[in-house]
Amino acid sequence: MTVPLDSSTVAQYLSEHPHFFEEHTSLLGEVKLSSPITGRTISLQERQMEVMRDKYKALELRMSNLGRVAQENGAIANKFHGWNQAMLQVRDDGAMPRVLVEALQSHFDVPHASLRLWQLAPEFADAWYAQDVTADVRMFANSLQTPYCGSNRDFEAVHWLQSEQIASTVMIALRAPGTSSTFGLLVLGSPDSERFTSGMGLDFLVHIGATASAALAALRAAA
């Protein structure tokens, strides 16, 4: 009595005998399969070609996506470089907040940006960036372990942008380099609800926060 073979047994046999089809080449044309792509009956050779083409297309798509991500990251890096250059040209500490914000807007195409600083040296106490900082804003800044990126929930700090059309926003706490002490808050805003979303990566925003903190540290009051 012949014991019927199940598909797993056949598959195991073929995997253990890789030269089977070399010894039985006629089967490559005789074995017929149903193509999931065209729906017609095709040979084993044709089916293998379909599988290889699918794998090749998937690899092409992956490489295309990697190339796109690399281009996007390169473009952001260039913008970051331009922003840094603008700040490096500042010779007056008191002008740094204005240059930082304006260069951020121009190089990163951000519609609205502003900031507020506290614990400043006395000579900067009357500057625009030292005004209107409530205790709630300071508490909020202290609570930000990472930048906030998402929809505008009518945050108090967003009103610094002086626009009623802010749909999405980024808020980055400014901390004294090497410490956890918060001395400011940087706010970006856009009327586009998809410009800043919770699903965005935060790496570049973290770098922006660290760079801005270092650039503005000279305005702080001496400890």
PyMOL CGO cylinders between C-alpha atoms (Angstrom):
from pymol import cmd
from pymol.cgo import CYLINDER

trace = [
    CYLINDER, 0.00, 0.00, 0.00, 1.38, 3.37, -1.07, 0.3, 1, 1, 1, 1, 1, 1,
    CYLINDER, 1.38, 3.37, -1.07, 1.50, 6.01, 1.66, 0.3, 1, 1, 1, 1, 1, 1,
    CYLINDER, 1.50, 6.01, 1.66, 0.24, 9.35, 0.26, 0.3, 1, 1, 1, 1, 1, 1,
    CYLINDER, 0.24, 9.35, 0.26, 2.71, 12.23, 0.50, 0.3, 1, 1, 1, 1, 1, 1,
    CYLINDER, 2.71, 12.23, 0.50, 1.66, 15.53, 1.98, 0.3, 1, 1, 1, 1, 1, 1,
    CYLINDER, 1.66, 15.53, 1.98, 2.99, 18.86, 0.72, 0.3, 1, 1, 1, 1, 1, 1,
    CYLINDER, 2.99, 18.86, 0.72, 5.38, 19.36, 3.64, 0.3, 1, 1, 1, 1, 1, 1,
    CYLINDER, 5.38, 19.36, 3.64, 7.04, 16.02, 2.93, 0.3, 1, 1, 1, 1, 1, 1,
    CYLINDER, 7.04, 16.02, 2.93, 7.49, 16.94, -0.73, 0.3, 1, 1, 1, 1, 1, 1,
    CYLINDER, 7.49, 16.94, -0.73, 8.85, 20.37, 0.20, 0.3, 1, 1, 1, 1, 1, 1,
    CYLINDER, 8.85, 20.37, 0.20, 11.32, 18.82, 2.64, 0.3, 1, 1, 1, 1, 1, 1,
    CYLINDER, 11.32, 18.82, 2.64, 12.47, 16.32, 0.04, 0.3, 1, 1, 1, 1, 1, 1,
    CYLINDER, 12.47, 16.32, 0.04, 13.10, 19.03, -2.55, 0.3, 1, 1, 1, 1, 1, 1,
    CYLINDER, 13.10, 19.03, -2.55, 14.99, 21.19, -0.05, 0.3, 1, 1, 1, 1, 1, 1,
    CYLINDER, 14.99, 21.19, -0.05, 17.19, 18.20, 0.82, 0.3, 1, 1, 1, 1, 1, 1,
    CYLINDER, 17.19, 18.20, 0.82, 17.78, 17.39, -2.85, 0.3, 1, 1, 1, 1, 1, 1,
    CYLINDER, 17.78, 17.39, -2.85, 18.58, 20.71, -4.56, 0.3, 1, 1, 1, 1, 1, 1,
    CYLINDER, 18.58, 20.71, -4.56, 19.69, 18.94, -7.75, 0.3, 1, 1, 1, 1, 1, 1,
    CYLINDER, 19.69, 18.94, -7.75, 16.33, 17.25, -8.30, 0.3, 1, 1, 1, 1, 1, 1,
    CYLINDER, 16.33, 17.25, -8.30, 15.22, 19.58, -11.11, 0.3, 1, 1, 1, 1, 1, 1,
    CYLINDER, 15.22, 19.58, -11.11, 18.68, 19.39, -12.72, 0.3, 1, 1, 1, 1, 1, 1,
    CYLINDER, 18.68, 19.39, -12.72, 18.17, 15.64, -12.99, 0.3, 1, 1, 1, 1, 1, 1,
    CYLINDER, 18.17, 15.64, -12.99, 14.56, 16.05, -14.16, 0.3, 1, 1, 1, 1, 1, 1,
    CYLINDER, 14.56, 16.05, -14.16, 14.69, 19.17, -16.31, 0.3, 1, 1, 1, 1, 1, 1,
    CYLINDER, 14.69, 19.17, -16.31, 11.60, 18.18, -18.27, 0.3, 1, 1, 1, 1, 1, 1,
    CYLINDER, 11.60, 18.18, -18.27, 9.49, 18.74, -15.17, 0.3, 1, 1, 1, 1, 1, 1,
    CYLINDER, 9.49, 18.74, -15.17, 10.27, 22.47, -15.26, 0.3, 1, 1, 1, 1, 1, 1,
    CYLINDER, 10.27, 22.47, -15.26, 8.08, 22.79, -18.32, 0.3, 1, 1, 1, 1, 1, 1,
    CYLINDER, 8.08, 22.79, -18.32, 5.58, 20.09, -17.43, 0.3, 1, 1, 1, 1, 1, 1,
    CYLINDER, 5.58, 20.09, -17.43, 4.63, 21.18, -13.91, 0.3, 1, 1, 1, 1, 1, 1,
    CYLINDER, 4.63, 21.18, -13.91, 1.81, 23.70, -14.20, 0.3, 1, 1, 1, 1, 1, 1,
    CYLINDER, 1.81, 23.70, -14.20, 0.91, 26.33, -11.59, 0.3, 1, 1, 1, 1, 1, 1,
    CYLINDER, 0.91, 26.33, -11.59, -1.74, 28.98, -11.31, 0.3, 1, 1, 1, 1, 1, 1,
    CYLINDER, -1.74, 28.98, -11.31, -0.31, 32.47, -11.43, 0.3, 1, 1, 1, 1, 1, 1,
    CYLINDER, -0.31, 32.47, -11.43, -1.63, 34.75, -8.64, 0.3, 1, 1, 1, 1, 1, 1,
    CYLINDER, -1.63, 34.75, -8.64, -0.73, 37.72, -10.85, 0.3, 1, 1, 1, 1, 1, 1,
    CYLINDER, -0.73, 37.72, -10.85, -2.36, 36.85, -14.18, 0.3, 1, 1, 1, 1, 1, 1,
    CYLINDER, -2.36, 36.85, -14.18, -4.64, 34.02, -13.06, 0.3, 1, 1, 1, 1, 1, 1,
    CYLINDER, -4.64, 34.02, -13.06, -3.56, 31.83, -15.96, 0.3, 1, 1, 1, 1, 1, 1,
    CYLINDER, -3.56, 31.83, -15.96, -1.79, 28.47, -15.80, 0.3, 1, 1, 1, 1, 1, 1,
    CYLINDER, -1.79, 28.47, -15.80, 1.97, 28.77, -16.18, 0.3, 1, 1, 1, 1, 1, 1,
    CYLINDER, 1.97, 28.77, -16.18, 5.03, 26.54, -15.94, 0.3, 1, 1, 1, 1, 1, 1,
    CYLINDER, 5.03, 26.54, -15.94, 7.22, 26.23, -12.88, 0.3, 1, 1, 1, 1, 1, 1,
    CYLINDER, 7.22, 26.23, -12.88, 9.90, 28.24, -14.68, 0.3, 1, 1, 1, 1, 1, 1,
    CYLINDER, 9.90, 28.24, -14.68, 7.49, 31.08, -15.41, 0.3, 1, 1, 1, 1, 1, 1,
    CYLINDER, 7.49, 31.08, -15.41, 6.28, 31.09, -11.82, 0.3, 1, 1, 1, 1, 1, 1,
    CYLINDER, 6.28, 31.09, -11.82, 9.85, 31.31, -10.58, 0.3, 1, 1, 1, 1, 1, 1,
    CYLINDER, 9.85, 31.31, -10.58, 10.42, 34.30, -12.85, 0.3, 1, 1, 1, 1, 1, 1,
    CYLINDER, 10.42, 34.30, -12.85, 7.30, 35.97, -11.41, 0.3, 1, 1, 1, 1, 1, 1,
    CYLINDER, 7.30, 35.97, -11.41, 8.59, 35.44, -7.88, 0.3, 1, 1, 1, 1, 1, 1,
    CYLINDER, 8.59, 35.44, -7.88, 11.98, 36.89, -8.81, 0.3, 1, 1, 1, 1, 1, 1,
    CYLINDER, 11.98, 36.89, -8.81, 10.35, 39.91, -10.48, 0.3, 1, 1, 1, 1, 1, 1,
    CYLINDER, 10.35, 39.91, -10.48, 8.25, 40.53, -7.35, 0.3, 1, 1, 1, 1, 1, 1,
    CYLINDER, 8.25, 40.53, -7.35, 11.33, 40.38, -5.16, 0.3, 1, 1, 1, 1, 1, 1,
    CYLINDER, 11.33, 40.38, -5.16, 13.18, 42.70, -7.51, 0.3, 1, 1, 1, 1, 1, 1,
    CYLINDER, 13.18, 42.70, -7.51, 10.32, 45.22, -7.50, 0.3, 1, 1, 1, 1, 1, 1,
    CYLINDER, 10.32, 45.22, -7.50, 10.18, 45.12, -3.68, 0.3, 1, 1, 1, 1, 1, 1,
    CYLINDER, 10.18, 45.12, -3.68, 13.94, 45.72, -3.53, 0.3, 1, 1, 1, 1, 1, 1,
    CYLINDER, 13.94, 45.72, -3.53, 13.65, 48.59, -6.01, 0.3, 1, 1, 1, 1, 1, 1,
    CYLINDER, 13.65, 48.59, -6.01, 10.91, 50.18, -3.91, 0.3, 1, 1, 1, 1, 1, 1,
    CYLINDER, 10.91, 50.18, -3.91, 12.98, 49.83, -0.75, 0.3, 1, 1, 1, 1, 1, 1,
    CYLINDER, 12.98, 49.83, -0.75, 16.04, 51.37, -2.41, 0.3, 1, 1, 1, 1, 1, 1,
    CYLINDER, 16.04, 51.37, -2.41, 13.88, 54.21, -3.76, 0.3, 1, 1, 1, 1, 1, 1,
    CYLINDER, 13.88, 54.21, -3.76, 12.51, 54.91, -0.27, 0.3, 1, 1, 1, 1, 1, 1,
    CYLINDER, 12.51, 54.91, -0.27, 16.01, 54.86, 1.22, 0.3, 1, 1, 1, 1, 1, 1,
    CYLINDER, 16.01, 54.86, 1.22, 17.18, 57.28, -1.46, 0.3, 1, 1, 1, 1, 1, 1,
    CYLINDER, 17.18, 57.28, -1.46, 14.25, 59.61, -0.78, 0.3, 1, 1, 1, 1, 1, 1,
    CYLINDER, 14.25, 59.61, -0.78, 14.94, 59.59, 2.98, 0.3, 1, 1, 1, 1, 1, 1,
    CYLINDER, 14.94, 59.59, 2.98, 18.62, 60.29, 2.34, 0.3, 1, 1, 1, 1, 1, 1,
    CYLINDER, 18.62, 60.29, 2.34, 17.72, 63.25, 0.10, 0.3, 1, 1, 1, 1, 1, 1,
    CYLINDER, 17.72, 63.25, 0.10, 15.30, 64.63, 2.70, 0.3, 1, 1, 1, 1, 1, 1,
    CYLINDER, 15.30, 64.63, 2.70, 17.89, 64.29, 5.47, 0.3, 1, 1, 1, 1, 1, 1,
    CYLINDER, 17.89, 64.29, 5.47, 20.50, 65.94, 3.26, 0.3, 1, 1, 1, 1, 1, 1,
    CYLINDER, 20.50, 65.94, 3.26, 18.16, 68.86, 2.58, 0.3, 1, 1, 1, 1, 1, 1,
    CYLINDER, 18.16, 68.86, 2.58, 17.48, 69.29, 6.30, 0.3, 1, 1, 1, 1, 1, 1,
    CYLINDER, 17.48, 69.29, 6.30, 21.20, 69.14, 7.05, 0.3, 1, 1, 1, 1, 1, 1,
    CYLINDER, 21.20, 69.14, 7.05, 21.81, 71.92, 4.51, 0.3, 1, 1, 1, 1, 1, 1,
    CYLINDER, 21.81, 71.92, 4.51, 19.11, 74.06, 6.13, 0.3, 1, 1, 1, 1, 1, 1,
    CYLINDER, 19.11, 74.06, 6.13, 20.63, 73.41, 9.54, 0.3, 1, 1, 1, 1, 1, 1,
    CYLINDER, 20.63, 73.41, 9.54, 24.04, 74.45, 8.21, 0.3, 1, 1, 1, 1, 1, 1,
    CYLINDER, 24.04, 74.45, 8.21, 22.64, 77.71, 6.82, 0.3, 1, 1, 1, 1, 1, 1,
    CYLINDER, 22.64, 77.71, 6.82, 20.93, 78.48, 10.12, 0.3, 1, 1, 1, 1, 1, 1,
    CYLINDER, 20.93, 78.48, 10.12, 24.17, 77.89, 12.02, 0.3, 1, 1, 1, 1, 1, 1,
    CYLINDER, 24.17, 77.89, 12.02, 26.10, 80.14, 9.69, 0.3, 1, 1, 1, 1, 1, 1,
    CYLINDER, 26.10, 80.14, 9.69, 23.65, 83.00, 10.25, 0.3, 1, 1, 1, 1, 1, 1,
    CYLINDER, 23.65, 83.00, 10.25, 24.09, 82.75, 14.03, 0.3, 1, 1, 1, 1, 1, 1,
    CYLINDER, 24.09, 82.75, 14.03, 27.87, 82.47, 13.83, 0.3, 1, 1, 1, 1, 1, 1,
    CYLINDER, 27.87, 82.47, 13.83, 27.97, 85.91, 12.19, 0.3, 1, 1, 1, 1, 1, 1,
    CYLINDER, 27.97, 85.91, 12.19, 26.26, 87.60, 15.16, 0.3, 1, 1, 1, 1, 1, 1,
    CYLINDER, 26.26, 87.60, 15.16, 28.62, 89.82, 17.17, 0.3, 1, 1, 1, 1, 1, 1,
    CYLINDER, 28.62, 89.82, 17.17, 26.07, 91.40, 19.54, 0.3, 1, 1, 1, 1, 1, 1,
    CYLINDER, 26.07, 91.40, 19.54, 24.62, 88.95, 22.09, 0.3, 1, 1, 1, 1, 1, 1,
    CYLINDER, 24.62, 88.95, 22.09, 21.44, 91.00, 22.35, 0.3, 1, 1, 1, 1, 1, 1,
    CYLINDER, 21.44, 91.00, 22.35, 20.77, 90.51, 18.62, 0.3, 1, 1, 1, 1, 1, 1,
    CYLINDER, 20.77, 90.51, 18.62, 21.08, 86.74, 18.78, 0.3, 1, 1, 1, 1, 1, 1,
    CYLINDER, 21.08, 86.74, 18.78, 17.39, 85.97, 19.56, 0.3, 1, 1, 1, 1, 1, 1,
    CYLINDER, 17.39, 85.97, 19.56, 16.17, 87.97, 16.56, 0.3, 1, 1, 1, 1, 1, 1,
    CYLINDER, 16.17, 87.97, 16.56, 18.72, 86.46, 14.17, 0.3, 1, 1, 1, 1, 1, 1,
    CYLINDER, 18.72, 86.46, 14.17, 18.08, 82.97, 15.52, 0.3, 1, 1, 1, 1, 1, 1,
    CYLINDER, 18.08, 82.97, 15.52, 14.32, 83.24, 14.97, 0.3, 1, 1, 1, 1, 1, 1,
    CYLINDER, 14.32, 83.24, 14.97, 14.46, 84.96, 11.58, 0.3, 1, 1, 1, 1, 1, 1,
    CYLINDER, 14.46, 84.96, 11.58, 17.10, 82.57, 10.22, 0.3, 1, 1, 1, 1, 1, 1,
    CYLINDER, 17.10, 82.57, 10.22, 15.08, 79.63, 11.50, 0.3, 1, 1, 1, 1, 1, 1,
    CYLINDER, 15.08, 79.63, 11.50, 12.05, 80.91, 9.59, 0.3, 1, 1, 1, 1, 1, 1,
    CYLINDER, 12.05, 80.91, 9.59, 13.93, 81.58, 6.37, 0.3, 1, 1, 1, 1, 1, 1,
    CYLINDER, 13.93, 81.58, 6.37, 16.11, 78.46, 6.22, 0.3, 1, 1, 1, 1, 1, 1,
    CYLINDER, 16.11, 78.46, 6.22, 13.46, 75.99, 7.39, 0.3, 1, 1, 1, 1, 1, 1,
    CYLINDER, 13.46, 75.99, 7.39, 10.48, 77.73, 5.71, 0.3, 1, 1, 1, 1, 1, 1,
    CYLINDER, 10.48, 77.73, 5.71, 8.67, 78.08, 9.03, 0.3, 1, 1, 1, 1, 1, 1,
    CYLINDER, 8.67, 78.08, 9.03, 5.73, 80.54, 8.77, 0.3, 1, 1, 1, 1, 1, 1,
    CYLINDER, 5.73, 80.54, 8.77, 5.84, 81.65, 12.41, 0.3, 1, 1, 1, 1, 1, 1,
    CYLINDER, 5.84, 81.65, 12.41, 8.51, 81.48, 15.11, 0.3, 1, 1, 1, 1, 1, 1,
    CYLINDER, 8.51, 81.48, 15.11, 9.26, 83.21, 18.39, 0.3, 1, 1, 1, 1, 1, 1,
    CYLINDER, 9.26, 83.21, 18.39, 10.84, 82.62, 21.76, 0.3, 1, 1, 1, 1, 1, 1,
    CYLINDER, 10.84, 82.62, 21.76, 10.94, 83.89, 25.31, 0.3, 1, 1, 1, 1, 1, 1,
    CYLINDER, 10.94, 83.89, 25.31, 13.84, 83.78, 27.75, 0.3, 1, 1, 1, 1, 1, 1,
    CYLINDER, 13.84, 83.78, 27.75, 14.10, 84.24, 31.51, 0.3, 1, 1, 1, 1, 1, 1,
    CYLINDER, 14.10, 84.24, 31.51, 16.85, 84.37, 34.13, 0.3, 1, 1, 1, 1, 1, 1,
    CYLINDER, 16.85, 84.37, 34.13, 18.63, 86.88, 31.90, 0.3, 1, 1, 1, 1, 1, 1,
    CYLINDER, 18.63, 86.88, 31.90, 21.42, 89.31, 32.63, 0.3, 1, 1, 1, 1, 1, 1,
    CYLINDER, 21.42, 89.31, 32.63, 20.06, 92.76, 33.70, 0.3, 1, 1, 1, 1, 1, 1,
    CYLINDER, 20.06, 92.76, 33.70, 21.03, 94.47, 30.42, 0.3, 1, 1, 1, 1, 1, 1,
    CYLINDER, 21.03, 94.47, 30.42, 18.56, 92.25, 28.52, 0.3, 1, 1, 1, 1, 1, 1,
    CYLINDER, 18.56, 92.25, 28.52, 15.64, 92.56, 30.96, 0.3, 1, 1, 1, 1, 1, 1,
    CYLINDER, 15.64, 92.56, 30.96, 13.68, 95.00, 28.78, 0.3, 1, 1, 1, 1, 1, 1,
    CYLINDER, 13.68, 95.00, 28.78, 14.14, 93.16, 25.47, 0.3, 1, 1, 1, 1, 1, 1,
    CYLINDER, 14.14, 93.16, 25.47, 11.15, 91.76, 23.56, 0.3, 1, 1, 1, 1, 1, 1,
    CYLINDER, 11.15, 91.76, 23.56, 12.25, 88.17, 24.23, 0.3, 1, 1, 1, 1, 1, 1,
    CYLINDER, 12.25, 88.17, 24.23, 12.23, 88.76, 28.00, 0.3, 1, 1, 1, 1, 1, 1,
    CYLINDER, 12.23, 88.76, 28.00, 8.58, 89.84, 28.21, 0.3, 1, 1, 1, 1, 1, 1,
    CYLINDER, 8.58, 89.84, 28.21, 5.31, 88.10, 29.07, 0.3, 1, 1, 1, 1, 1, 1,
    CYLINDER, 5.31, 88.10, 29.07, 6.64, 84.88, 30.54, 0.3, 1, 1, 1, 1, 1, 1,
    CYLINDER, 6.64, 84.88, 30.54, 4.13, 83.50, 33.01, 0.3, 1, 1, 1, 1, 1, 1,
    CYLINDER, 4.13, 83.50, 33.01, 4.74, 80.91, 35.69, 0.3, 1, 1, 1, 1, 1, 1,
    CYLINDER, 4.74, 80.91, 35.69, 2.58, 78.46, 33.72, 0.3, 1, 1, 1, 1, 1, 1,
    CYLINDER, 2.58, 78.46, 33.72, 4.79, 78.80, 30.66, 0.3, 1, 1, 1, 1, 1, 1,
    CYLINDER, 4.79, 78.80, 30.66, 7.91, 78.19, 32.74, 0.3, 1, 1, 1, 1, 1, 1,
    CYLINDER, 7.91, 78.19, 32.74, 6.36, 75.12, 34.31, 0.3, 1, 1, 1, 1, 1, 1,
    CYLINDER, 6.36, 75.12, 34.31, 5.36, 73.83, 30.87, 0.3, 1, 1, 1, 1, 1, 1,
    CYLINDER, 5.36, 73.83, 30.87, 8.89, 74.37, 29.54, 0.3, 1, 1, 1, 1, 1, 1,
    CYLINDER, 8.89, 74.37, 29.54, 10.36, 72.55, 32.54, 0.3, 1, 1, 1, 1, 1, 1,
    CYLINDER, 10.36, 72.55, 32.54, 8.07, 69.59, 31.84, 0.3, 1, 1, 1, 1, 1, 1,
    CYLINDER, 8.07, 69.59, 31.84, 9.26, 69.16, 28.24, 0.3, 1, 1, 1, 1, 1, 1,
    CYLINDER, 9.26, 69.16, 28.24, 11.78, 66.35, 28.25, 0.3, 1, 1, 1, 1, 1, 1,
    CYLINDER, 11.78, 66.35, 28.25, 11.60, 66.22, 24.45, 0.3, 1, 1, 1, 1, 1, 1,
    CYLINDER, 11.60, 66.22, 24.45, 10.25, 68.78, 21.95, 0.3, 1, 1, 1, 1, 1, 1,
    CYLINDER, 10.25, 68.78, 21.95, 6.49, 68.95, 21.59, 0.3, 1, 1, 1, 1, 1, 1,
    CYLINDER, 6.49, 68.95, 21.59, 5.43, 68.45, 17.97, 0.3, 1, 1, 1, 1, 1, 1,
    CYLINDER, 5.43, 68.45, 17.97, 1.74, 68.30, 17.07, 0.3, 1, 1, 1, 1, 1, 1,
    CYLINDER, 1.74, 68.30, 17.07, -1.55, 70.11, 16.94, 0.3, 1, 1, 1, 1, 1, 1,
    CYLINDER, -1.55, 70.11, 16.94, -2.10, 73.46, 18.62, 0.3, 1, 1, 1, 1, 1, 1,
    CYLINDER, -2.10, 73.46, 18.62, -4.13, 72.88, 21.77, 0.3, 1, 1, 1, 1, 1, 1,
    CYLINDER, -4.13, 72.88, 21.77, -4.46, 76.60, 22.43, 0.3, 1, 1, 1, 1, 1, 1,
    CYLINDER, -4.46, 76.60, 22.43, -1.14, 76.66, 24.25, 0.3, 1, 1, 1, 1, 1, 1,
    CYLINDER, -1.14, 76.66, 24.25, -0.41, 79.95, 25.98, 0.3, 1, 1, 1, 1, 1, 1,
    CYLINDER, -0.41, 79.95, 25.98, 3.03, 80.20, 24.38, 0.3, 1, 1, 1, 1, 1, 1,
    CYLINDER, 3.03, 80.20, 24.38, 1.56, 79.91, 20.86, 0.3, 1, 1, 1, 1, 1, 1,
    CYLINDER, 1.56, 79.91, 20.86, 0.05, 83.39, 21.35, 0.3, 1, 1, 1, 1, 1, 1,
    CYLINDER, 0.05, 83.39, 21.35, 3.60, 84.77, 21.10, 0.3, 1, 1, 1, 1, 1, 1,
    CYLINDER, 3.60, 84.77, 21.10, 3.35, 84.05, 17.36, 0.3, 1, 1, 1, 1, 1, 1,
    CYLINDER, 3.35, 84.05, 17.36, 0.62, 86.72, 17.06, 0.3, 1, 1, 1, 1, 1, 1,
    CYLINDER, 0.62, 86.72, 17.06, -1.48, 84.70, 14.64, 0.3, 1, 1, 1, 1, 1, 1,
    CYLINDER, -1.48, 84.70, 14.64, -4.94, 83.21, 14.96, 0.3, 1, 1, 1, 1, 1, 1,
    CYLINDER, -4.94, 83.21, 14.96, -4.25, 80.64, 12.25, 0.3, 1, 1, 1, 1, 1, 1,
    CYLINDER, -4.25, 80.64, 12.25, -1.82, 78.30, 14.02, 0.3, 1, 1, 1, 1, 1, 1,
    CYLINDER, -1.82, 78.30, 14.02, -2.98, 74.71, 13.49, 0.3, 1, 1, 1, 1, 1, 1,
    CYLINDER, -2.98, 74.71, 13.49, 0.23, 72.84, 14.34, 0.3, 1, 1, 1, 1, 1, 1,
    CYLINDER, 0.23, 72.84, 14.34, 3.19, 73.77, 16.47, 0.3, 1, 1, 1, 1, 1, 1,
    CYLINDER, 3.19, 73.77, 16.47, 6.61, 72.82, 17.79, 0.3, 1, 1, 1, 1, 1, 1,
    CYLINDER, 6.61, 72.82, 17.79, 7.76, 73.85, 21.26, 0.3, 1, 1, 1, 1, 1, 1,
    CYLINDER, 7.76, 73.85, 21.26, 11.31, 73.30, 22.41, 0.3, 1, 1, 1, 1, 1, 1,
    CYLINDER, 11.31, 73.30, 22.41, 12.60, 73.96, 25.91, 0.3, 1, 1, 1, 1, 1, 1,
    CYLINDER, 12.60, 73.96, 25.91, 15.89, 75.87, 26.03, 0.3, 1, 1, 1, 1, 1, 1,
    CYLINDER, 15.89, 75.87, 26.03, 18.26, 74.62, 28.70, 0.3, 1, 1, 1, 1, 1, 1,
    CYLINDER, 18.26, 74.62, 28.70, 21.62, 75.82, 29.91, 0.3, 1, 1, 1, 1, 1, 1,
    CYLINDER, 21.62, 75.82, 29.91, 24.22, 73.60, 28.21, 0.3, 1, 1, 1, 1, 1, 1,
    CYLINDER, 24.22, 73.60, 28.21, 25.23, 70.70, 30.40, 0.3, 1, 1, 1, 1, 1, 1,
    CYLINDER, 25.23, 70.70, 30.40, 22.38, 71.24, 32.87, 0.3, 1, 1, 1, 1, 1, 1,
    CYLINDER, 22.38, 71.24, 32.87, 18.65, 70.57, 33.22, 0.3, 1, 1, 1, 1, 1, 1,
    CYLINDER, 18.65, 70.57, 33.22, 17.97, 74.23, 34.06, 0.3, 1, 1, 1, 1, 1, 1,
    CYLINDER, 17.97, 74.23, 34.06, 15.38, 75.72, 31.68, 0.3, 1, 1, 1, 1, 1, 1,
    CYLINDER, 15.38, 75.72, 31.68, 15.80, 79.36, 30.71, 0.3, 1, 1, 1, 1, 1, 1,
    CYLINDER, 15.80, 79.36, 30.71, 13.57, 79.70, 27.66, 0.3, 1, 1, 1, 1, 1, 1,
    CYLINDER, 13.57, 79.70, 27.66, 11.06, 78.28, 25.20, 0.3, 1, 1, 1, 1, 1, 1,
    CYLINDER, 11.06, 78.28, 25.20, 11.27, 78.28, 21.41, 0.3, 1, 1, 1, 1, 1, 1,
    CYLINDER, 11.27, 78.28, 21.41, 7.94, 78.11, 19.56, 0.3, 1, 1, 1, 1, 1, 1,
    CYLINDER, 7.94, 78.11, 19.56, 7.29, 77.34, 15.88, 0.3, 1, 1, 1, 1, 1, 1,
    CYLINDER, 7.29, 77.34, 15.88, 3.88, 77.44, 14.24, 0.3, 1, 1, 1, 1, 1, 1,
    CYLINDER, 3.88, 77.44, 14.24, 2.09, 76.79, 10.97, 0.3, 1, 1, 1, 1, 1, 1,
    CYLINDER, 2.09, 76.79, 10.97, -1.48, 77.17, 9.66, 0.3, 1, 1, 1, 1, 1, 1,
    CYLINDER, -1.48, 77.17, 9.66, -1.03, 73.74, 8.05, 0.3, 1, 1, 1, 1, 1, 1,
    CYLINDER, -1.03, 73.74, 8.05, -2.27, 71.04, 10.42, 0.3, 1, 1, 1, 1, 1, 1,
    CYLINDER, -2.27, 71.04, 10.42, 0.06, 68.50, 8.77, 0.3, 1, 1, 1, 1, 1, 1,
    CYLINDER, 0.06, 68.50, 8.77, 3.23, 70.60, 8.96, 0.3, 1, 1, 1, 1, 1, 1,
    CYLINDER, 3.23, 70.60, 8.96, 4.05, 69.51, 12.51, 0.3, 1, 1, 1, 1, 1, 1,
    CYLINDER, 4.05, 69.51, 12.51, 2.60, 66.16, 13.59, 0.3, 1, 1, 1, 1, 1, 1,
    CYLINDER, 2.60, 66.16, 13.59, 3.10, 63.78, 16.50, 0.3, 1, 1, 1, 1, 1, 1,
    CYLINDER, 3.10, 63.78, 16.50, 4.44, 61.15, 14.10, 0.3, 1, 1, 1, 1, 1, 1,
    CYLINDER, 4.44, 61.15, 14.10, 7.40, 63.25, 13.01, 0.3, 1, 1, 1, 1, 1, 1,
    CYLINDER, 7.40, 63.25, 13.01, 10.91, 62.32, 14.02, 0.3, 1, 1, 1, 1, 1, 1,
    CYLINDER, 10.91, 62.32, 14.02, 12.35, 64.52, 16.77, 0.3, 1, 1, 1, 1, 1, 1,
    CYLINDER, 12.35, 64.52, 16.77, 16.08, 64.15, 16.13, 0.3, 1, 1, 1, 1, 1, 1,
    CYLINDER, 16.08, 64.15, 16.13, 16.52, 67.40, 14.21, 0.3, 1, 1, 1, 1, 1, 1,
    CYLINDER, 16.52, 67.40, 14.21, 14.26, 69.27, 16.65, 0.3, 1, 1, 1, 1, 1, 1,
    CYLINDER, 14.26, 69.27, 16.65, 16.44, 68.07, 19.54, 0.3, 1, 1, 1, 1, 1, 1,
    CYLINDER, 16.44, 68.07, 19.54, 19.50, 69.36, 17.66, 0.3, 1, 1, 1, 1, 1, 1,
    CYLINDER, 19.50, 69.36, 17.66, 17.77, 72.69, 17.04, 0.3, 1, 1, 1, 1, 1, 1,
    CYLINDER, 17.77, 72.69, 17.04, 17.02, 72.98, 20.75, 0.3, 1, 1, 1, 1, 1, 1,
    CYLINDER, 17.02, 72.98, 20.75, 20.60, 72.17, 21.77, 0.3, 1, 1, 1, 1, 1, 1,
    CYLINDER, 20.60, 72.17, 21.77, 22.05, 74.61, 19.23, 0.3, 1, 1, 1, 1, 1, 1,
    CYLINDER, 22.05, 74.61, 19.23, 19.64, 77.40, 20.17, 0.3, 1, 1, 1, 1, 1, 1,
    CYLINDER, 19.64, 77.40, 20.17, 20.36, 76.86, 23.86, 0.3, 1, 1, 1, 1, 1, 1,
    CYLINDER, 20.36, 76.86, 23.86, 24.11, 77.15, 23.28, 0.3, 1, 1, 1, 1, 1, 1,
    CYLINDER, 24.11, 77.15, 23.28, 23.68, 80.25, 21.10, 0.3, 1, 1, 1, 1, 1, 1,
    CYLINDER, 23.68, 80.25, 21.10, 21.55, 82.03, 23.70, 0.3, 1, 1, 1, 1, 1, 1,
    CYLINDER, 21.55, 82.03, 23.70, 23.44, 80.97, 26.82, 0.3, 1, 1, 1, 1, 1, 1,
    CYLINDER, 23.44, 80.97, 26.82, 25.50, 84.19, 26.83, 0.3, 1, 1, 1, 1, 1, 1,
    CYLINDER, 25.50, 84.19, 26.83, 22.34, 86.19, 27.65, 0.3, 1, 1, 1, 1, 1, 1,
    CYLINDER, 22.34, 86.19, 27.65, 21.78, 84.42, 30.96, 0.3, 1, 1, 1, 1, 1, 1,
    CYLINDER, 21.78, 84.42, 30.96, 22.51, 86.03, 34.29, 0.3, 1, 1, 1, 1, 1, 1,
    CYLINDER, 22.51, 86.03, 34.29, 25.68, 84.92, 35.98, 0.3, 1, 1, 1, 1, 1, 1,
    CYLINDER, 25.68, 84.92, 35.98, 25.10, 82.13, 38.47, 0.3, 1, 1, 1, 1, 1, 1,
]
cmd.load_cgo(trace, "trace")
